[in-house]
Amino acid sequence: MLMYEKNLWDQGCTLVAGIDEVGRGCLFGDVVAAAVIMPYGLVLEDVNDSKKLSEKKRELLFELIMQEAVAVGIGIVDVDTIEAINIKQAARLAMKQAVHKLEILPEYLLVDAEKIDIELPQMSIIHGDAVSQSIAAASIIAKVTRDRMCIEWDELYPEYGIGVHKGYATKRHRDMLQRHGPTPLHRKLFIRNVMAGCEQMELELL
């Protein structure tokens, strides 16, 4: 998990930021990104892709990362912006915001499968959250941050189950959308595409 970081450390780059985002595939809510600079040489054995960790483990690691990190930045892009510029550009914007919110300027960026429009040297790593401790740490910070937002959204719209499925296109979520229609925090364009695809799949299975 430190191969990329060690290579950069050996070149004299000690301020390496990992960047990742969550919420790209959701039907509901903001997209959230995090940038995390971990201390030179620090190894956190349990840090891994946030999707592979239990909720309890993510919460514990969130606190540990926030305690140990040199700097943490979080970027949030709302639904209106997602609708206006599309989800790919919104995810990139959230990542850019996260870097700008770091209190210390990083020397190098390790980015999960994206390129950020920012004048800093960077590397895009496919499945970066599974092979880079810095990116994995960012994925945990972003995931826990967004999950906590989902709990707040669930109180606003309890009938949709946002606190459980976090806004993803589960059957329950799609059923509730068909029953109640979208809320102001639903991504309308994305819903149309996903719902149409699900309906087509169901027809093919008949």
C-alpha positions in Angstrom: 0.0 0.0 0.0 3.1 2.3 0.2 4.8 1.5 -3.1 3.9 4.7 -4.8 4.5 6.8 -1.7 7.9 5.2 -1.1 9.0 5.9 -4.6 8.1 9.6 -4.2 9.7 9.8 -0.8 12.9 8.4 -2.3 12.8 11.3 -4.8 12.5 13.8 -2.0 8.7 14.4 -2.0 7.6 14.0 1.6 4.3 15.9 1.2 2.3 13.4 -0.9 -1.5 13.8 -1.0 -3.9 11.0 -1.8 -7.2 12.1 -3.4 -10.5 10.1 -3.8 -14.2 10.8 -4.1 -17.4 9.0 -3.2 -21.0 9.4 -4.4 -20.3 9.4 -8.1 -22.8 6.6 -8.8 -25.6 7.8 -6.5 -29.0 8.9 -7.5 -29.2 11.3 -4.5 -27.1 13.9 -2.9 -23.7 15.7 -3.2 -20.5 14.2 -4.4 -17.7 14.3 -1.7 -13.9 14.2 -2.2 -11.0 14.2 0.3 -7.3 14.9 0.0 -5.1 13.5 2.7 -1.4 14.0 3.4 -0.1 11.3 5.7 3.2 11.6 7.6 6.4 10.5 5.9 7.1 6.9 6.8 3.8 6.2 8.7 2.2 2.8 8.1 -1.4 2.3 9.0 -2.0 -1.5 8.6 -5.8 -1.4 8.4 -6.2 1.4 6.0 -7.7 0.1 2.7 -10.3 0.8 0.1 -13.3 2.1 2.1 -15.7 -0.2 0.2 -13.9 -3.2 1.7 -14.2 -2.0 5.3 -17.2 -2.3 7.7 -18.9 0.8 8.8 -17.5 0.4 12.3 -14.0 0.0 11.0 -14.3 3.0 8.7 -15.4 5.2 11.6 -12.5 4.1 13.7 -10.0 4.7 10.9 -11.6 8.1 10.2 -10.7 9.2 13.7 -7.2 7.7 13.4 -6.5 9.4 10.1 -7.8 12.7 11.2 -5.5 12.4 14.3 -2.4 11.3 12.4 -2.6 13.2 9.1 -0.4 16.1 8.3 -3.4 17.7 6.5 -6.9 16.8 5.4 -9.1 18.7 2.9 -12.7 17.9 2.0 -14.5 19.1 -1.2 -18.3 18.9 -1.6 -20.2 19.6 -4.9 -24.0 19.9 -4.6 -26.7 18.4 -6.7 -27.4 21.6 -8.7 -23.8 21.7 -9.9 -23.8 18.0 -10.7 -26.8 18.5 -12.9 -25.2 21.5 -14.6 -21.8 20.2 -15.4 -22.3 16.3 -15.2 -21.1 13.9 -12.5 -17.6 13.3 -13.9 -16.8 17.0 -13.9 -18.4 17.4 -10.5 -16.2 14.7 -9.1 -13.1 16.3 -10.5 -14.3 19.7 -9.1 -14.8 18.1 -5.6 -11.3 16.7 -5.8 -9.9 20.1 -6.8 -11.7 21.7 -3.9 -10.3 19.1 -1.5 -6.7 19.9 -2.5 -7.3 23.6 -2.2 -8.6 23.1 1.4 -5.4 21.4 2.5 -3.6 23.7 5.0 -0.3 22.6 3.6 0.6 22.6 -0.1 1.4 19.1 -1.3 4.4 18.4 -3.5 2.7 15.5 -5.4 -0.8 14.2 -5.8 -1.8 10.5 -6.1 -5.3 10.5 -7.5 -7.8 7.6 -7.8 -8.4 7.1 -11.5 -8.8 10.8 -12.3 -6.8 13.9 -13.4 -7.3 17.2 -11.4 -7.2 20.5 -13.1 -4.5 21.9 -10.8 -0.9 23.0 -11.3 0.7 20.3 -9.2 2.5 17.1 -10.3 0.1 14.2 -10.1 -0.4 10.5 -11.0 -3.7 8.9 -11.8 -3.9 5.4 -10.4 -6.6 2.9 -11.4 -8.1 1.3 -8.3 -5.8 3.6 -6.4 -7.7 3.1 -3.1 -6.6 -0.6 -3.2 -2.9 0.0 -3.8 -2.0 3.4 -2.1 -2.3 4.1 1.6 -2.8 7.9 0.9 -5.6 7.3 -1.6 -7.2 4.7 0.7 -7.1 7.2 3.6 -8.8 9.8 1.4 -11.5 7.3 0.4 -12.2 6.6 4.1 -12.4 10.3 4.9 -14.7 11.0 2.0 -16.9 7.9 2.6 -17.5 8.6 6.3 -18.1 12.3 5.6 -20.7 11.5 3.0 -22.3 8.7 5.0 -22.8 11.2 7.9 -24.4 13.6 5.5 -26.7 10.7 4.4 -27.9 10.3 8.0 -28.9 14.0 8.0 -30.6 13.7 4.7 -32.5 10.6 5.9 -34.1 12.8 8.6 -35.3 15.2 5.9 -36.7 12.4 3.6 -37.2 9.3 5.8 -39.4 7.5 3.3 -36.5 6.9 0.8 -34.1 5.0 3.1 -31.1 7.3 2.3 -29.5 6.4 5.7 -29.4 2.7 4.6 -28.5 2.7 0.9 -26.7 6.1 0.9 -28.4 7.2 -2.3 -27.4 4.3 -4.6 -29.9 2.8 -7.0 -31.1 -0.1 -4.8 -34.5 -1.7 -5.5 -35.9 0.0 -2.5 -34.7 3.4 -3.6 -36.1 2.9 -7.1 -39.4 1.7 -5.7 -39.6 4.8 -3.4 -38.8 7.0 -6.3 -41.6 5.5 -8.4 -44.0 5.9 -5.4 -43.1 9.4 -4.2 -41.1 11.0 -7.0 -37.7 12.7 -6.7 -36.8 15.2 -3.9 -34.9 18.4 -4.5 -31.7 16.4 -3.6 -32.2 13.8 -6.3 -30.1 13.9 -9.5 -32.9 14.1 -12.0 -30.8 13.4 -15.2 -29.1 10.5 -13.6 -32.4 9.1 -12.3 -33.8 9.0 -15.8 -30.8 7.1 -17.2 -30.6 4.6 -14.4 -34.4 4.0 -14.2 -34.6 3.5 -17.9 -31.7 1.0 -17.8 -33.3 -0.9 -15.0 -36.6 -1.1 -16.7 -34.9 -2.4 -19.9 -33.0 -5.0 -17.9 -36.3 -6.2 -16.2 -38.0 -6.4 -19.6 -35.1 -8.5 -21.0 -35.4 -10.9 -18.0 -39.1 -11.5 -18.6 
